[in-house]
Amino acid sequence: METLSKSFANAHGTRLKIAFVKSLVEILHPIGKTAQAEVNHPGWAKAIDLIYPKAREMISKPRYFAVAYPLVISALCVAPQDFFAKNWMSCIDLSIVKMKQEKQSRVMCLNGILRIVWTYLYRCHEPSSTTTSKLDIVLKHLFPPKGQSIFPPDESLECHEYIVHFILSRHFDYGVDIVMEFLQESEALGNGTLDLALPFRPIIALRSILLTLTTMQKESKPTWPSNVDFTTYDTQDDYTYEATFLPEAFYTKPGVKDFFERYGPVIGKLAMVCAQTVGHLTLSDERFLRTNYSFEEGEQLVFKRRGELSVAYPRHLDPQVYFLMVCFESWPRCLHSSISIIDTLDLLIKSINHVDAGLAEAASSALRRIAANEQHVKAAVWRCTRYLFSPPIQPGNRDTSALRMVSEQDYVVPLWVDLVEAWADQLEKPLDDEANDSDSVKVDSGELAQEIEGGALCLLSSVSQSLRALAAKMLLLSVRLIPNAQKRSTGSQASPTSSETRVCNILLGKGVSIATIFERREHAPPEKYRRKFLQWQQNKDPNCLLRLAQSKDEEDLRIWTYVFPAITQECMVRSPHALEYARMAWNAWIVRFHPIMSTVAGISSKVAAAAPLARPTRQGSGASEDVEDRRDGHAFPTLAPPLLANMGECLQIQRLSESD
């Protein structure tokens, strides 16, 4: 190394010096991860004494800065302790000045500061008062005293998060004060006004908490950044965190419980404030759906894609959307009991249909983490079932598009299925009275299982093939779910539904034959579908109804619309509780979509207001015979006279009317 350093010090010519610099960075930077007392070796010290000044000289020239700056940082961070202590603060100052002068150098300089702070915290051993006073100087550069801003602005927050994480891990008490200040603890507790217009500091604080809790759980320290590329924030998985529940034993570590009791309520308060501000930005509100926009709107609105939908919302709300996403990413690890588990679950489930895909994904992941805990899985299933099939009817609700109903369920139902499967697996385990009493909510397991079966029956009427397939999966699961759940039921007497036939068994022809179900149709299909109808009717496969329900073929969907009413008639006799629950959900859909349904049926000539995705359909005698057949086939008069239609038929009638 001493020979190489002498050659570098005497190198001349741009190409040769650049080649030396790149080679030395590749050699020195990885040493920073493991270097200890060996860096004080005299031979190593001589090498650094040659490399560092030469590299500092090179960065004074603009053409060399991008190449030589990583070498300056790498050489400094593997230098003898006295050499580092003498030069690190001046290197910080140089980096700050460069960031102020040249925007294109900010990423590189932040990476340099990150490595210098790590080295100072984990290699230099100074009194706490000295350390904190020096860290105060660094933090004042990155976090200006006035307001909630950070420096440099308009840059990714990763380096700031990691620096605070290093401090919190190394000097816990000092770090706690920093993150609680960033979280606006005083204001959140009622001593001022929260400032979440640009919540950079709360985001940095929250993620640094997650990173620190993860390293504490692993009983390790933050690692040295392994990436030698200073032009990117990619840390190659050096800093990852988990957000699952922490074991109770973890809170016995010194200071951890008190810290949780400080940050937990504050994060909960901030999350709920943001939820009140941006939680209403959902797919069910047509105000945030856009098919086109003007150039002038581009400065005021954020435009995004959510599946097949184009969405837009006020630009000033985007930072709070992002912060709420970060809060969700921290749950349940940072979830405090000051927020009830029911409120938490309801917020997360509602947020799955948020217009921002990142927020929706964070909500879904948080729900899965919460449900992974046996105490909360039943609560998650219960609230998700209620959200899908027993939504509260709100006067003046702006939900007016059947198309959005399909989109919403496409997002929530797959999660609901996963939660139910997790609960079913838990119910398969041996009955434990103590475990049964530990559920976070007191909901009768038997009744909940029956609601799940009714919800699955309801989904069989969907126009979406994927939803019908998931419904069939749930009906098959109900055969073992309901008996196991009834064993955990809190009722003193056996449930009257224990003697009922499961809906799945009706579909399998157990009781009344499948041929009889086909014969009970109230309306004959149109001529062009009768051949396909007879093929299904004569099919001897006991799974043919389940296959028909899940078929992707458009003609099979038409056949299903004529068979399904007969299935519900059979459920009226053999599975009345499941049918009653499905009927309740269908009625809720009727109320929700009455304006569109009235327009499609010709009852009202006024199209539902402010529904940009629902175009007016032609009414009266101009409707095709096929449309009339679809209306008759989907009316389900046996279920909810005089009118019962689901969101699927509304969509298909609209589509057929428009194409006529």
C-alpha positions in Angstrom: 0.0 0.0 0.0 2.9 2.3 0.8 4.4 1.7 -2.7 1.0 2.3 -4.4 0.5 5.5 -2.5 3.9 6.9 -3.5 3.1 6.1 -7.1 -0.2 7.9 -6.9 1.5 10.9 -5.2 3.9 11.2 -8.1 1.4 10.5 -10.9 1.1 13.0 -13.7 -1.4 13.2 -16.5 -5.2 13.2 -16.3 -5.8 9.6 -17.4 -3.1 8.1 -15.1 -4.4 10.1 -12.1 -8.0 9.1 -12.7 -6.9 5.4 -13.1 -5.1 5.6 -9.8 -8.1 7.3 -8.1 -10.6 4.7 -9.2 -8.3 1.8 -8.2 -7.6 3.3 -4.7 -11.3 3.8 -4.1 -12.0 0.2 -4.9 -9.3 -0.8 -2.5 -9.9 1.6 0.4 -13.7 1.9 0.6 -14.4 -1.7 1.5 -11.8 -1.5 4.3 -14.1 1.0 6.0 -16.5 -1.8 7.0 -14.0 -3.7 9.2 -11.1 -1.3 9.9 -10.2 -1.1 13.6 -6.9 -0.5 15.4 -4.8 -1.7 12.4 -5.4 1.7 10.7 -3.0 3.2 13.2 -0.1 1.1 11.8 2.8 3.4 10.9 3.1 2.1 7.3 -0.6 2.6 6.8 -0.4 6.1 8.2 2.3 7.0 5.8 0.2 5.8 2.9 -2.8 7.9 4.0 -0.5 10.9 4.5 0.3 10.6 0.8 -3.1 9.7 -0.6 -5.4 12.2 1.2 -3.5 15.4 0.4 -3.2 14.4 -3.2 -6.9 13.7 -3.5 -7.8 17.0 -1.7 -5.6 18.8 -4.2 -7.4 17.1 -7.1 -11.0 18.0 -6.0 -10.1 21.7 -6.0 -10.2 21.3 -9.8 -13.7 21.0 -11.2 -12.7 18.3 -13.8 -11.5 16.0 -11.1 -14.1 16.5 -8.3 -16.5 13.7 -9.3 -13.6 11.2 -9.5 -11.5 12.3 -6.6 -14.2 13.1 -4.0 -14.9 9.4 -3.2 -11.2 8.9 -2.7 -11.0 11.8 -0.2 -13.9 10.3 1.8 -12.6 6.7 1.6 -9.0 7.7 2.6 -10.3 9.8 5.5 -12.6 7.1 6.8 -9.8 4.5 6.9 -7.1 6.9 8.2 -5.6 6.6 11.7 -7.9 7.9 14.4 -5.9 11.1 15.1 -5.7 11.9 11.4 -9.5 11.5 11.1 -10.3 13.5 14.2 -8.2 16.4 12.8 -9.7 16.5 9.3 -13.3 15.2 9.4 -15.1 18.4 10.3 -13.2 20.4 7.6 -14.3 17.7 5.1 -17.9 18.1 6.2 -17.6 21.9 5.7 -16.2 21.4 2.2 -19.0 19.1 1.3 -21.7 21.5 2.5 -20.1 24.4 0.5 -20.0 22.2 -2.6 -23.7 21.3 -2.2 -24.6 24.9 -2.0 -22.6 25.8 -5.0 -23.4 22.9 -7.3 -26.7 21.0 -7.3 -25.3 18.2 -9.4 -22.8 17.4 -6.6 -25.4 17.0 -3.8 -25.9 13.2 -4.1 -22.1 12.6 -4.0 -21.6 15.0 -1.0 -24.5 13.5 1.0 -22.9 10.1 0.5 -19.6 11.5 1.7 -21.2 13.1 4.8 -23.0 9.8 5.5 -19.7 7.9 5.6 -17.9 10.5 7.7 -20.6 10.6 10.3 -20.6 6.7 10.5 -16.9 6.7 11.0 -17.0 9.4 13.7 -19.7 7.7 15.6 -18.2 4.2 15.5 -14.5 4.8 15.4 -13.9 7.9 17.5 -14.4 7.7 21.2 -14.9 11.1 22.8 -17.0 12.3 25.8 -20.7 12.5 25.1 -20.8 16.2 25.6 -18.0 16.7 22.9 -19.7 14.3 20.5 -23.2 15.9 20.8 -21.8 19.4 20.4 -20.0 18.3 17.1 -23.1 16.5 15.9 -25.1 19.6 16.6 -23.0 21.4 14.1 -23.5 18.8 11.4 -27.2 18.6 12.0 -27.6 22.3 11.8 -26.3 22.1 8.2 -28.6 19.4 7.2 -31.6 20.5 9.2 -31.7 24.4 9.3 -33.0 25.7 12.7 -35.9 27.6 11.3 -39.0 25.7 10.1 -39.3 22.1 9.0 -37.1 22.2 6.0 -34.0 20.1 5.3 -30.8 20.8 3.3 -30.4 20.2 0.5 -34.1 20.5 -0.6 -35.5 18.5 -3.4 -33.3 15.5 -2.7 -34.1 12.0 -1.6 -34.3 11.6 2.2 -32.3 8.4 2.4 -29.0 9.9 3.6 -30.7 12.1 6.2 -32.6 9.0 7.5 -29.4 7.0 7.8 -27.5 9.7 9.6 -30.3 10.1 12.2 -30.4 6.3 12.4 -26.7 6.2 13.1 -27.0 8.8 15.9 -30.0 7.1 17.5 -28.2 3.8 17.5 -25.0 5.1 18.9 -26.2 7.8 21.3 -29.7 6.7 22.2 -30.8 9.5 24.5 -29.5 12.2 22.3 -31.0 10.6 19.3 -34.4 10.2 21.0 -34.5 14.0 21.6 -33.8 14.6 17.9 -36.4 12.3 16.5 -39.1 13.5 19.0 -38.4 17.0 17.9 -38.7 16.0 14.3 -42.0 14.3 15.1 -43.2 17.6 16.6 -44.0 15.9 19.9 -44.9 19.1 21.7 -47.3 20.2 19.0 -48.8 16.8 18.6 -49.6 16.7 22.4 -51.6 20.0 22.1 -48.9 22.6 22.7 -49.0 24.1 19.3 -50.0 23.7 15.7 -48.7 20.7 13.7 -46.9 21.6 10.4 -47.3 18.7 8.0 -47.3 20.8 4.8 -43.9 19.4 4.0 -43.4 16.5 6.5 -39.8 15.7 5.6 -38.5 15.6 9.2 -41.3 13.4 10.5 -40.6 11.0 7.7 -36.9 11.0 8.5 -37.6 10.5 12.2 -40.1 7.6 11.6 -37.8 5.7 9.3 -34.8 6.2 11.5 -36.8 4.7 14.4 -37.7 1.7 12.3 -34.1 1.2 11.2 -32.9 1.5 14.8 -35.5 -0.9 16.2 -34.5 -3.5 13.6 -30.8 -3.2 14.5 -31.6 -3.4 18.2 -33.7 -6.5 17.7 -30.8 -8.1 15.8 -28.4 -6.9 18.5 -26.1 -5.4 15.9 -25.0 -1.9 14.8 -25.6 0.0 11.6 -23.3 -1.3 8.9 -20.8 0.7 6.8 -22.3 1.7 3.4 -21.1 -1.0 1.1 -21.7 0.7 -2.3 -18.6 2.4 -3.7 -20.7 4.4 -6.1 -21.2 7.9 -4.6 -23.5 9.0 -7.4 -26.5 7.0 -6.2 -28.6 6.5 -3.0 -28.6 2.8 -3.6 -27.3 1.2 -0.4 -27.6 -2.4 -1.6 -29.8 -3.5 1.2 -27.4 -2.3 3.9 -30.3 -0.5 5.7 -33.6 -2.4 5.7 -36.2 -2.5 8.4 -39.0 -4.7 9.6 -42.4 -3.5 10.8 -43.9 -6.6 12.3 -44.9 -6.8 16.0 -41.9 -6.8 18.4 -41.8 -9.5 21.1 -42.7 -8.4 24.6 -39.2 -9.2 25.8 -37.7 -6.6 23.5 -39.3 -3.8 25.5 -37.3 -4.8 28.6 -34.2 -3.3 26.9 -33.1 -0.1 28.7 -35.1 2.9 27.5 -37.0 1.1 24.8 -40.4 1.0 26.6 -40.2 4.7 27.6 -39.2 5.6 24.0 -42.2 3.6 22.6 -44.6 5.4 25.0 -43.3 8.7 23.6 -43.2 8.1 19.9 -46.1 5.7 19.6 -48.9 8.2 20.5 -47.3 10.9 18.5 -47.0 8.8 15.3 -50.6 7.7 15.9 -51.8 11.4 16.2 -49.9 12.4 13.0 -51.3 9.4 11.1 -54.8 10.3 12.0 -54.4 13.9 11.2 -53.1 13.0 7.7 -55.9 10.4 7.3 -58.5 13.1 8.0 -56.8 15.3 5.3 -56.1 12.8 2.6 -57.9 9.6 3.6 -60.9 10.6 1.5 -59.0 10.5 -1.8 -60.5 7.1 -2.8 -61.6 5.5 -6.0 -65.2 5.7 -4.9 -65.2 9.5 -5.2 -65.6 10.7 -8.8 -64.0 14.0 -8.0 -60.6 12.4 -8.2 -61.1 10.4 -11.4 -60.0 12.0 -14.7 -60.2 11.0 -18.3 -58.4 14.1 -19.5 -56.9 17.3 -18.1 -55.8 20.7 -19.3 -52.3 22.1 -19.2 -53.2 24.6 -16.5 -54.3 21.8 -14.2 -50.9 20.2 -14.3 -49.5 22.8 -11.9 -52.3 22.3 -9.4 -53.0 18.6 -9.5 -51.0 15.4 -9.2 -51.9 12.9 -11.9 -51.4 9.2 -11.4 -52.6 5.8 -12.7 -54.4 3.3 -10.5 -54.9 0.2 -12.6 -57.0 1.2 -15.5 -58.1 4.4 -13.9 -56.6 7.9 -14.2 -56.7 9.8 -10.9 -55.8 13.3 -9.9 -55.8 15.2 -6.6 -54.5 18.6 -5.3 -50.7 18.8 -5.5 -50.4 20.3 -2.0 -51.8 17.1 -0.5 -49.1 14.9 -2.0 -46.6 15.3 0.9 -49.2 14.2 3.4 -50.2 11.2 1.2 -46.6 10.2 1.2 -46.3 10.6 5.0 -49.4 8.6 5.6 -47.8 5.8 3.5 -44.7 5.9 5.7 -46.9 5.6 8.8 -48.6 2.6 7.3 -45.1 1.1 6.6 -44.3 1.4 10.3 -47.4 -0.5 11.5 -47.8 -2.5 13.6 -44.3 -2.1 15.0 -44.9 1.6 15.8 -48.6 1.2 16.4 -49.6 2.4 19.9 -52.7 1.4 21.8 -53.9 5.0 21.8 -55.4 4.1 18.5 -57.9 1.2 18.7 -57.2 -1.9 16.6 -60.7 -1.5 15.0 -60.0 2.1 13.9 -56.6 1.0 12.6 -58.0 -1.8 10.6 -60.9 0.3 9.2 -58.4 3.0 8.1 -56.1 0.4 6.4 -58.9 -1.4 4.6 -60.4 1.8 3.3 -57.0 3.0 2.2 -56.6 -0.1 -0.1 -58.9 1.8 -2.5 -56.9 5.0 -2.2 -56.1 6.8 -5.4 -52.3 6.6 -4.7 -51.1 3.1 -5.5 -48.1 3.4 -3.1 -50.3 4.2 -0.1 -52.7 1.4 -1.0 -49.9 -1.1 -1.2 -48.5 0.1 2.2 -52.0 -0.3 3.7 -52.3 -3.8 2.3 -48.9 -4.8 3.6 -49.7 -3.4 7.1 -52.9 -5.4 7.2 -51.1 -8.6 6.4 -48.5 -7.9 9.1 -51.2 -7.2 11.7 -53.2 -10.3 10.6 -50.0 -12.4 10.9 -50.6 -12.1 14.7 -53.1 -14.7 15.9 -54.6 -12.2 18.3 -55.7 -9.9 15.4 -56.4 -12.1 12.4 -60.0 -12.6 13.3 -60.5 -8.8 13.8 -58.9 -8.2 10.4 -61.3 -10.7 8.7 -64.3 -9.2 10.5 -63.6 -5.7 9.5 -62.7 -6.6 5.9 -65.9 -8.6 5.6 -68.0 -5.7 6.9 -66.2 -3.3 4.6 -67.0 -5.4 1.5 -70.6 -6.6 2.3 -72.0 -4.3 5.1 -70.8 -0.8 4.2 -72.4 2.0 6.1 -74.9 3.9 4.0 -73.9 7.5 4.0 -76.5 10.1 2.9 -75.1 12.2 0.0 -72.4 9.6 -0.8 -70.8 10.4 -4.1 -70.3 6.7 -5.1 -72.1 6.6 -8.4 -70.0 4.4 -10.7 -70.6 0.6 -11.1 -67.2 0.4 -12.9 -65.4 1.7 -9.8 -67.3 -0.8 -7.6 -65.7 -3.6 -9.7 -62.3 -1.9 -9.4 -62.6 -1.4 -5.6 -63.5 -5.0 -5.0 -60.7 -6.2 -7.3 -58.3 -4.6 -4.9 -59.9 -5.7 -1.6 -61.3 -9.1 -2.2 -58.0 -10.9 -2.9 -56.7 -9.5 0.5 -59.9 -10.6 2.1 -59.4 -14.1 0.8 -55.9 -14.3 2.1 -57.0 -13.1 5.5 -59.8 -15.7 5.7 -57.4 -18.4 4.7 -55.0 -17.4 7.5 -57.9 -17.4 10.0 -59.0 -20.8 8.7 -55.5 -22.2 9.2 -55.5 -20.9 12.8 -58.9 -22.5 13.5 -57.4 -25.9 12.3 -55.0 -25.8 15.3 -56.1 -27.5 18.6 -58.6 -25.6 20.6 -56.9 -23.5 23.4 -59.2 -21.6 25.7 -56.5 -19.2 26.6 -55.7 -18.5 23.0 -59.4 -18.1 22.2 -59.7 -15.5 24.9 -56.7 -13.5 23.5 -58.5 -12.3 20.4 -58.3 -8.5 20.2 -62.1 -8.3 19.4 -64.9 -10.3 20.9 -66.7 -11.4 17.7 -68.6 -14.7 17.5 -66.5 -17.0 15.3 -69.4 -19.0 14.1 -71.4 -16.0 12.9 -68.3 -14.5 11.2 -67.8 -17.7 9.3 -71.4 -17.7 8.1 -71.0 -14.0 7.0 -68.0 -15.1 5.0 -70.0 -17.7 3.2 -72.8 -15.2 2.5 -70.3 -12.7 1.2 -68.8 -15.4 -1.2 -72.3 -16.1 -2.4 -72.8 -12.4 -3.1 -69.6 -12.3 -5.1 -70.8 -15.1 -7.4 -73.1 -12.5 -8.9 -70.1 -10.3 -10.0 -69.3 -9.5 -13.6 -65.6 -10.0 -12.7 -64.4 -13.5 -13.5 -61.5 -13.1 -11.0 -64.0 -12.2 -8.2 -66.3 -15.1 -9.0 -63.2 -17.4 -8.9 -62.3 -16.1 -5.5 -65.9 -16.5 -4.4 -65.8 -20.2 -5.4 -62.6 -20.6 -3.5 -64.2 -19.1 -0.4 -67.3 -21.3 -0.7 -65.1 -24.4 -0.9 -63.2 -23.2 2.2 -66.4 -22.6 4.1 -67.1 -26.3 4.2 -64.3 -26.7 6.8 -64.2 -23.1 8.1 -67.8 -23.0 9.5 -67.6 -26.2 11.6 -64.2 -25.2 13.0 -65.4 -21.7 13.7 -68.6 -22.9 15.4 -66.4 -24.9 17.8 -65.0 -21.5 18.9 -68.4 -19.9 19.0 -69.3 -18.0 22.2 -73.0 -19.0 22.0 -74.3 -21.3 24.6 -76.4 -23.3 22.2 -75.6 -24.8 18.8 -76.1 -22.5 15.9 -79.2 -23.2 13.8 -77.0 -22.9 10.7 -75.0 -26.1 11.7 -77.7 -28.2 10.1 -77.8 -26.1 6.9 -76.4 -27.2 3.6 -73.3 -25.3 2.6 -73.6 -23.3 -0.5 -70.7 -25.1 -2.0 -72.5 -28.4 -1.6 -75.5 -27.0 -3.5 -73.2 -26.1 -6.3 -71.8 -29.6 -6.3 -75.3 -31.1 -6.7 -75.5 -32.5 -3.2 -79.2 -32.4 -2.4 -80.9 -31.2 -5.5 -79.2 -32.3 -8.7 -77.4 -29.9 -11.0 -79.7 -30.8 -13.8 -82.7 -29.7 -11.7 -81.0 -26.4 -11.1 -80.6 -25.8 -14.8 -84.3 -26.7 -15.3 -85.5 -24.2 -12.7 -84.4 -21.2 -14.7 -87.2 -18.6 -14.9 -86.2 -17.4 -18.4 -85.0 -19.2 -21.5 -81.7 -17.9 -22.9 -81.7 -16.3 -26.3 -81.4 -18.6 -29.3 -77.7 -18.0 -29.8 -76.9 -19.2 -26.3 -79.2 -22.2 -26.1 -76.7 -24.7 -27.6 -74.1 -23.7 -25.0 -76.7 -23.8 -22.3 -77.7 -27.4 -23.2 -74.0 -28.4 -23.2 -73.7 -27.3 -19.6 -77.0 -28.7 -18.6 -76.0 -32.2 -19.9 -72.6 -32.0 -18.3 -72.1 -34.9 -15.9 -69.2 -33.4 -14.1 -70.2 -32.7 -10.4 -68.0 -29.6 -10.5 -69.6 -28.1 -13.6 -71.4 -25.3 -11.8 -68.2 -24.3 -10.1 -66.5 -24.4 -13.4 -69.3 -22.4 -15.0 -69.1 -19.7 -12.3 -65.3 -19.3 -12.8 -65.3 -19.5 -16.6 -63.6 -16.7 -18.5 -65.7 -17.3 -21.6 -68.2 -14.5 -22.3 -70.9 -16.9 -23.4 -70.5 -18.9 -20.2 -71.0 -15.7 -18.2 -74.3 -15.2 -20.1 -75.3 -18.8 -19.2 -74.4 -18.2 -15.6 -76.8 -15.2 -15.4 -79.7 -17.6 -16.2 -78.6 -20.3 -13.8 -77.7 -18.2 -10.8 -81.3 -17.3 -9.8 -82.1 -21.0 -9.5 -79.1 -21.5 -7.2 -80.3 -18.7 -5.0 -83.8 -20.2 -4.9 -82.2 -23.4 -3.6 -80.2 -21.4 -1.1 -83.5 -20.0 0.2 -84.5 -23.4 1.4 -81.1 -25.0 2.2 -78.8 -22.1 3.1 -81.1 -19.3 4.3 -78.5 -17.5 6.5 -76.0 -17.3 3.7 -78.7 -16.0 1.3 -79.9 -13.5 3.8 -76.4 -12.0 4.2 -75.9 -11.9 0.4 -79.3 -10.3 0.0 -78.3 -7.6 2.5 -75.2 -6.9 0.5 -77.1 -6.7 -2.8 -79.6 -4.3 -1.2 -76.7 -2.1 -0.2 -75.5 -2.1 -3.8 -79.0 -1.1 -5.0 -79.0 1.9 -2.7 -75.5 2.9 -3.7 -76.2 2.6 -7.5 -79.8 3.5 -7.7 -79.3 6.6 -9.9 -77.4 4.7 -12.6 -79.8 1.7 -12.4 -82.8 4.0 -12.8 -81.2 5.6 -15.8 -80.4 2.3 -17.4 -83.9 0.9 -16.8 -85.5 3.9 -18.3 -87.2 5.0 -15.1 -85.3 8.2 -15.0 -83.9 10.3 -17.8 -81.4 12.0 -15.7 -78.0 10.4 -15.6 -76.3 10.3 -12.2 -74.5 13.6 -11.7 -70.8 13.9 -11.7 -70.0 10.4 -12.8 -67.3 11.0 -15.4 -66.8 7.3 -16.2 -70.5 6.5 -16.7 -71.8 7.7 -20.0 -75.6 8.1 -20.6 -77.1 5.0 -22.2 -79.9 4.9 -24.7 -83.3 4.3 -23.3 -86.7 3.1 -24.3 -87.5 0.9 -27.3 -84.1 1.3 -28.8 -82.5 -1.2 -26.5 -81.5 -4.4 -28.2 -83.2 -7.8 -27.5 -79.9 -8.9 -26.0 -80.1 -6.1 -23.4 -83.6 -7.0 -22.5 -82.6 -10.6 -22.1 -79.7 -9.5 -19.8 -82.1 -7.5 -17.6 -84.5 -10.4 -17.2 -81.7 -12.8 -16.6 -80.1 -10.7 -13.8 -83.2 -9.4 -12.1 -83.3 -12.1 -9.4 -86.9 -11.4 -8.5 -86.9 -14.1 -5.9 -84.3 -12.3 -3.8 -85.4 -8.7 -3.3 -88.7 -7.8 -5.1 -89.3 -5.7 -7.0 -85.8 -4.8 -8.0 -82.4 -6.4 -7.3 -79.4 -5.9 -9.5 -75.7 -6.0 -8.7 -72.9 -3.9 -9.8 -71.9 -6.4 -12.4 -75.2 -6.3 -14.3 -75.3 -2.5 -14.1 -71.9 -2.4 -15.9 -72.9 -4.9 -18.5 -76.2 -3.3 -19.3 -74.4 0.0 -19.7 -71.8 -1.6 -21.9 -74.3 -3.4 -24.1 -76.5 -0.3 -24.4 -73.5 1.8 -25.5 -72.4 -0.7 -28.1 -75.9 -1.2 -29.5 
